[in-house]
Amino acid sequence: MKRVWIAVCLLLIILTGTLCHSFYVNHLIGEITGLLEQAEAQAEQGEWAAAEESTQLANHRWQERDAYLHVMLRHGETDQIHTGFRRVAEFIQCRESGEYSAANACLITELELLAEAEQLNIKNIL
């Protein structure tokens, strides 16, 4: 009987860790996508310096958690996010509104898909 309780406790610890990770990643990505959407609105108004600052802040928030994200997430996905931030930054510097909007939308979508993949739901379990 003691083994059963140990197994149950271990499963509860793993479940709690999984839920905490999912909440953390969703919160982080929500914050970053909010900043990227803000940058998009600023760029549409011609405020390129403010858009660049918002994008840099979003990238900084991602970079601050880089070690955790590289350990807990698939490297290919985190590498795509890094590439997306670089692509967006280049289009901001060039003031290319069409390409910037497309690159920013792709980056936001990649972040949202990453958050969705980390959620604990039946689709991700099966």
URQUI-V956005 format. One record per residue. N is the residue number from 1. RES is the residue in one letter. SS is DSSP state (h for helix, s for strand, l for the rest). PSI is psi in whole degrees, -180 to 180 (NA if undefined). OMEGA is omega in whole degrees, -180 to 180 (* if undefined). Layout:
n={N/N}
res={RES/RES}
ss={SS/SS}
psi={PSI/PSI}
omega={OMEGA/OMEGA}
//
This chain:
n={1/2/3/4/5/6/7/8/9/10/11/12/13/14/15/16/17/18/19/20/21/22/23/24/25/26/27/28/29/30/31/32/33/34/35/36/37/38/39/40/41/42/43/44/45/46/47/48/49/50/51/52/53/54/55/56/57/58/59/60/61/62/63/64/65/66/67/68/69/70/71/72/73/74/75/76/77/78/79/80/81/82/83/84/85/86/87/88/89/90/91/92/93/94/95/96/97/98/99/100/101/102/103/104/105/106/107/108/109/110/111/112/113/114/115/116/117/118/119/120/121/122/123/124/125/126}
res={M/K/R/V/W/I/A/V/C/L/L/L/I/I/L/T/G/T/L/C/H/S/F/Y/V/N/H/L/I/G/E/I/T/G/L/L/E/Q/A/E/A/Q/A/E/Q/G/E/W/A/A/A/E/E/S/T/Q/L/A/N/H/R/W/Q/E/R/D/A/Y/L/H/V/M/L/R/H/G/E/T/D/Q/I/H/T/G/F/R/R/V/A/E/F/I/Q/C/R/E/S/G/E/Y/S/A/A/N/A/C/L/I/T/E/L/E/L/L/A/E/A/E/Q/L/N/I/K/N/I/L}
ss={l/h/h/h/h/h/h/h/h/h/h/h/h/h/h/h/h/h/h/h/h/h/h/h/h/h/h/h/h/h/h/h/h/h/h/h/h/h/h/h/h/h/h/h/l/l/l/h/h/h/h/h/h/h/h/h/h/h/h/h/h/h/h/h/l/h/h/h/h/h/h/h/l/l/h/h/h/h/h/h/h/h/h/h/h/h/h/h/h/h/h/h/h/h/l/l/h/h/h/h/h/h/h/h/h/h/h/h/h/h/h/h/h/h/h/h/h/l/l/l/l/h/h/h/h/l}
psi={-33/-38/-38/-45/-37/-44/-43/-43/-43/-42/-40/-38/-44/-43/-44/-44/-42/-44/-40/-44/-46/-45/-45/-48/-43/-41/-47/-47/-35/-42/-45/-44/-33/-43/-39/-37/-38/-43/-39/-46/-40/-41/-38/-29/2/10/71/-36/-41/-38/-40/-40/-43/-40/-41/-38/-42/-44/-40/-41/-40/-46/-34/-32/20/-44/-47/-46/-37/-30/-41/-20/168/135/-36/-40/-41/-35/-38/-37/-44/-44/-41/-42/-40/-43/-46/-43/-40/-42/-32/-46/-34/-9/39/96/-42/-49/-38/-47/-41/-45/-40/-41/-40/-43/-44/-42/-43/-41/-44/-39/-37/-44/-41/-38/-24/-4/147/98/172/-34/-38/-21/-40/NA}
omega={-180/179/179/180/177/178/179/178/178/178/178/177/179/179/179/178/179/179/177/178/-179/178/-178/-179/179/179/-179/-178/175/178/-178/180/175/178/179/176/176/178/178/179/179/179/179/178/179/179/-174/179/178/178/178/179/178/179/178/178/177/178/179/178/178/-177/179/-178/-174/-178/179/-177/179/178/-170/-177/178/-176/180/-180/178/177/177/179/177/179/179/178/179/180/180/-180/180/180/176/-179/179/-179/178/-171/-179/180/178/-179/180/180/179/177/178/179/178/180/178/178/180/177/177/178/179/-180/-178/180/177/177/-174/180/-179/180/-178/*}
//
